[in-house]
């Protein structure tokens, strides 16, 4: 019973911190934007992330309205849906493919690169303390590449739970894993600046998983509720800076929670095998 209470409290604390600290920092930044260069720079990067996400969402909304108007025009020219159904289906598919290939996918590719740099700037500017350097450049590169591989495999692991025989349990497990992954995304900037290596970062999440489940849950629920990958990307660009700011403001005590579950052990094992096989 005591363990269950600690798990619930940890979850509640993580959920509270993810929302409260982000709002608190944004409010502080807005009130100090003309007094502090640091606040001005943070606000600038957040605006840029929001504008890029807004551009993607706005362009998709305009395209959908264009398709509606075009469908009305085709109906007016060719008559009922039964008469032009095949023609419209071909035209809609062709236009959607061209729009995705020539606009949406290039914009997403660019936004992934640009926002990654902006996210790093937000984290560095808002980080409290002096960043700790890794022991060597080679170790830094190895840690970064291995971390990217772990995150990709863990995302695949999260999506695989959709195939769980009992649907709602699979969805809960998928959201749990996605929440932990988003927490890793959010805190990794802070822990990286603290000089923590990957295994320490993963160990911390596995021991305090109730807290990190709660912390990443709001973003996981939003992205899981969106109908496609494009809106997911746009919304992530909107919201993720707030979670970076929240992560930088938290002060966690590992002693408060020790309910370790090896969520990452499988993907770590696969990653180690891949690193051995690859030249």
N, C-alpha and C positions, 0 to 999 in steps of 0.2 A: 504493500500500500504506500509506503514511504517513497519507494522508487517511482511509482506511478505519479505521485504528487510532484516529485522533482522533475520528471519528464514533462509534465504539464506546465510547471512553472518555467522550465527552460524554454519550451515552445512559446509560451506567452511573452517572455522577455524578448525573445528574438523577433517576434511579430511586432511588438511595441517599438523596439529599437529601430527596426528597418524603416518604419513610417515616421516615428517621432523625430529621430535625429536628422533625417533628410530634410524634413520640413523646418526644423530648428535652424539648420545650417543655411538653408535657402533664405529664411527670414533674416538671419544675421547678415548674410551677404547683401541682401537688398537694402538693408538699413545702413550698411557701411560702404556701399559701392563707390561713393564719392570721397570717402575718407581713407580707404585702404587699397593700395594697388593689388594686393593679394585677392581681395574680394572682387575687384573689378575683373581680374583675369579669370577667376572661377566662373563668374556670371557670364563672361564673354564665351567661354567654352560651352557652358550649358545652353546658351542661346543658339550657338552654332549646331549643337547636337539636335536641338528641338527643330530648328529650321530645316535641317537635312531630313529628319524623320517626317516633318510636315510636308516637305516637297514631294516625298515619295507617296504619302497618303493622299495628298491633294491631287496628284497626277493620276493616281488610280481611280479616285472618285470622279474626276472629269472624264476619264476614259469610259467608265461605266455609264455615265449620263449620255455620253456620245453614242454608245451602243444602243441605249434605249431610244434615243431620237432617231437613229438610223433604222432601227427595227420598225418604228412608226412610219418612217418614210417608205420603207420597202413594202409594208402592209398597204399603205395608201396607193402605191404604184401597181403592185402585183395582185392585190386582193387579200383574201383570207389567209390565215396561218397554214391551212391545209394545202393551198396552192403554191406557196413559196417556202414551205418548211425546209426542204432540202437545200434550197439556195441560201436561205438565211443561216442555216447551220454551217454550211461551208464558209460563208462570208465572215461569220462571227469567229469561227475557229482560226481562220487566216489572219484576221485583224488582231486577235488576242495574241497569237504566236508572234506576229511582227512587233507588237507593242512590247511584249515581254523581252524579245531578243534584242530590239534596238534601243529600248529605253529603261525598262525596269531592271533587267539583269546587270547591264553596265552600271546603273546608278547604285544598285546594291553592292556590287563589287567595289566601287569607289568608296561608298559609305562605310563598308567594313574596314577598309584601310584607314580612311580619314578619321572615323570615330574612334578607332583603336588608339590613334595618336592623341586625339582630344581627351579620351578617357584617361590616358596616362598623364596628360597635363593636369587634369582635374585632380587626380590622385596625388601627384607630386606637389601641387600647390597647396592642397588641403592637408597634407601629411604633417602630423605634429612630431617634431623632433628632427634629428639629423639622419638622413638615409644611410644605411650600412651597406658597404660594397661587398660583393662576393669575393672570394679569395683569389680567383683568377677569371680571365675572360672566357677561357675554354669551359670552366665550370658553369659560368653564367649562361653560355650558349647551350650547353648540354641540359641544364635545368629547364630552360625555356622550351626547347624542342620536346623534351620528355613530358613537360607539363601540357603542351599542346596535344600530344598523342594521348595522354591520359584523359583529357577533357573530351576529345573526339570519341574515344571508346566508351567513356561513361555516358555520353549523350546517346550513343547507340544502345547501350544497356538500358537507359531510361525509356527509350522508344520501344524496346522489345517487350516491355511489360504490357503493352497494348494487346499482345497476343495471349495474355494470361487467360486460362479457361473461364474464370469468373470475372466478368467485365469490370464491375465497379472496384473490385480489389486490384485489378491490373491498373486502372486509372489512378487509384490512390497511390500505389507503389511508383507509378510513373511520375506523378506530381511530387512525391517525396524525393525521388532522385533528381528531378529537375530543380527543385528548391535547393538541394544541397549543392548542385552544380552552379546555380546562380549565386549562392553564397560564396562558393570558391572563387568565382569570377570577381565578386565584389571585394572580398578580403584579400585577394592575391596581390593587389597593388600595394596595400598596406604591409602585408607580410614580406613581400619582395623588398620593400624599402627598409624593413627591419632585418634583412639578411637571412630570413628563414629559407631553408631548402625545401624542396617539394615534399619529401617524406614527412617532414615536420608539419607542413601545412595540412596534408591529408590526415595525419594522425590527430591533429587538433579538431578537425571537422568530425572525424569518426567518434571521438570521445565526447564531443559536445553536440552531437547530431540533433537533439531536440531543439536546441537554440537555433542552429543553422537551418533546420527545417522551417521554423517559424520565420526566420529572417528572410529566406528566399521565397516563401510562399506567395506573397502578394504579386511578385513579378511572374512567378510560375503560373498562377491562376489566370493572370491577364493574357499571357502568351498562349496558354492552352485553350483559351476561349476564342481565340481569333481563327477565322476560317482558312487562312492561307499563310504561306511562308513570307510573302511580301509585307503584309500588314504586321506580322510578327516582328520582322526586322525594323520596320518603321517605329512601332511601339517601343521596342527595346531601346532604340536610339533616344526616344523621349524620356524614358523612365530610369534607365540604368545609371546615369550620373547621380541621381538621388541616392541610390544604393551604395555607390562608391563613397559619397560624403557621409552616409550613415555609418559605414564600416570604419571609416577613419576616426569617427567620434566615439566608438565603443571601447570599453575597457573590460575585457573578459578575464575571468579567473578560472583556470582549468580545474581547480580544486572543487569548484561548485558542481561539477558534473563529471561522472565517470561511468557512462553507459555505452561503452565502446561497442560498435557494430562495424565489422570490416566491409563497409560498402565498396571501398575502392580496391580490395585485395584482388578481385578477379581481373580488373583492367590493368592493375600494376603487374600482375603475373604475365598477362598477354603482352604488355608493353616491353617487359624485360626480355621475353622470348623474341619479339620482333627486333629489338635492338641488337640481339645476338646474331640473328639471321641476316639482317641488313648489313651491307659493308660499311 
